[in-house]
C-alpha cells in the first residue's frame, strides 16, 4: 500500500486507454506517453497495459507502507528515495516507511510510476485509466 503525500489534479491513474468507445462519446484516453508507461510496466514484469500513475504536476511524493517495487519513466526529473538519489528509467524498491520523490522535470512533462502487479482498480469499459471528463 502507498500513500500519496503531495499531488495535484493533473496526476492520475492511467493505462493504455479504452479504444472503441468514441460512438458513446468516450475518448480513447490513457497515458499521454503510452510507450513510457508500457516500458515501466515491462521493467517490473507487468503486462505493458497495467495501470500506473501519470505525474503531470511535480514535485510528487508518496510513502510506501509496505515494501513496494516501482519503475519510473517519462520526463527527465530527479528521483529520490529518502535522501538517496535514484536514476530515472529504472526499477527500484521503496522500503516500508520510505518516501519516493519526483522533482520538477528538466525536460519533458509527464513522469510515470508503475508498481509491481499494477494498480488494482475496477476497470470501466475495459480500462483503469482516469477520464476526468467522463467522471471515471
Secondary structure, DSSP 8 states (H G I E B T S, - for coil): -EEEEE--TT-EEE-S--TT-GGGT------SSHHHHHHHHHHTT--TT--EEEE-SSSEEEEESS-EEEEEEEEEEEEEETTEEE-SSEEEEE-TT-EEEEEEEEEEEEEEEEETT------BTTB----TTTT-
